[in-house]
Amino acid sequence: MKKNSGFTLIEVLIVVIILGILASLVVPRLAGRTEEARKQAAQSDIEGGVALALDLYEADLGKYPASLEDLVKKPADAAKWRGPYLKKGLPKDPWGNAYVYRYPGSQSDGMYDLLSAGSDGEEGTEDDITNWKKE
């Protein structure tokens, strides 16, 4: 007699259904964490890397730059410029958009405003990530 070994179609279908149920429980949780990680990365850029470069520029020249481009490319009127202050060029936020920089800032007295427009890419919405406290 010949012995058949392997799985029946019913057994394979049951395993596939169970894997589908498990995936439907796990994937939404991971998707939420990905978005939270993007928000934290943007906040880290705003409060860390870009802010440090802006502060170094201000320490060298006595004022903040007119644009973020001045951190990587020497402005014509900047004799004491010791950059580039951002070694890898201007960073993009985790959603692929440029950070928004304004000096003088309207939100930070005597300072600059720096923000990411967040996942929707629109400035002034609830998901913006900023260097000032929102009320």
Secondary structure by P-SEA (a helix, b strand, c coil): ccccccccaaaaaaaaaaaaaaaaacaaaaaaaaaaaaaaaaaaaaacaaaaaaaaaaaaccccccccccccccccccccccccccccccccccccccbbbbccccccccbbbbbbccccccccccccccccccc
